């Protein structure tokens, strides 16, 4: 959640960001160059900057929420059924995508 929070805060400053998880594959090679302290490894990288609107690129479509997510209302993993008061998580997500 930390990286997501950083990325959302960047958007409030009109900056764009892109996580680069592929760096974790090369953590040993990178460690030979940067010599991180013991106990630390490279997990990912993040590009930060302003969008270049003059560059054309393909934007991929996103699948509809109903195609990719199944909400099980009233269930808590490992605890069985429970009552839920108020709007569901699905309601909040659906509202944010309208």
C-alpha positions in Angstrom: 0.0 0.0 0.0 3.0 2.3 0.5 3.8 2.5 -3.2 0.2 3.1 -4.1 0.0 5.9 -1.6 3.1 7.5 -3.1 1.7 7.2 -6.6 -1.6 8.8 -5.6 0.2 11.7 -3.9 2.2 12.2 -7.0 -1.0 12.6 -9.0 -2.1 15.4 -6.6 1.0 17.2 -7.9 0.1 16.4 -11.5 2.9 14.0 -11.8 2.7 10.5 -13.4 4.4 7.4 -12.2 5.1 3.9 -13.3 6.2 1.0 -11.1 9.0 -1.2 -12.6 8.8 -4.5 -10.9 11.2 -6.1 -13.4 14.1 -4.6 -11.4 13.6 -7.2 -8.7 14.9 -9.9 -11.1 18.2 -8.0 -11.3 18.6 -7.2 -7.6 21.9 -9.0 -7.3 23.4 -7.3 -10.3 22.3 -3.9 -9.1 23.6 -4.7 -5.6 27.1 -5.2 -7.1 27.0 -1.6 -8.4 25.2 0.3 -5.6 26.3 -1.8 -2.6 23.2 -1.5 -0.5 23.4 -1.9 3.3 23.0 -5.4 4.7 19.4 -6.5 4.9 18.2 -4.3 2.0 17.4 -5.5 -1.5 16.1 -3.8 -4.6 12.4 -4.6 -4.8 11.2 -2.3 -7.5 11.8 1.0 -9.2 9.5 3.9 -10.0 9.6 6.3 -12.9 8.3 9.7 -12.0 7.6 12.6 -14.3 5.2 14.7 -16.4 3.3 13.0 -19.2 4.5 14.0 -22.7 1.1 14.6 -24.4 2.9 15.0 -27.8 3.8 11.3 -27.9 1.2 9.0 -29.3 0.8 5.7 -27.7 -1.8 3.0 -27.4 -3.9 3.1 -24.3 -5.2 -0.3 -23.4 -8.8 -0.8 -22.4 -9.7 -2.0 -19.0 -12.0 -5.0 -18.5 -15.2 -4.2 -16.7 -15.2 -4.7 -13.0 -17.8 -7.4 -13.2 -15.6 -9.4 -15.6 -12.6 -9.5 -13.3 -13.9 -9.3 -9.7 -16.3 -11.4 -7.6 -17.5 -9.8 -4.4 -18.8 -12.2 -1.7 -21.0 -10.0 0.5 -21.3 -10.7 4.2 -18.2 -12.9 4.3 -15.0 -12.4 6.2 -12.2 -14.8 5.3 -11.8 -17.5 7.9 -14.7 -16.1 10.0 -17.8 -17.1 8.0 -20.9 -15.0 7.5 -21.5 -11.6 9.2 -23.9 -8.8 8.8 -22.8 -5.8 6.8 -24.4 -2.4 7.4 -24.3 0.4 4.8 -23.0 0.3 1.2 -20.8 -2.6 0.1 -17.3 -2.4 -1.2 -18.6 -3.2 -4.7 -20.9 -0.1 -4.4 -18.0 2.2 -3.6 -15.9 0.8 -6.4 -18.7 1.0 -8.9 -19.4 4.6 -7.9 -15.7 5.5 -8.4 -15.7 4.1 -11.9 -18.7 5.9 -13.2 
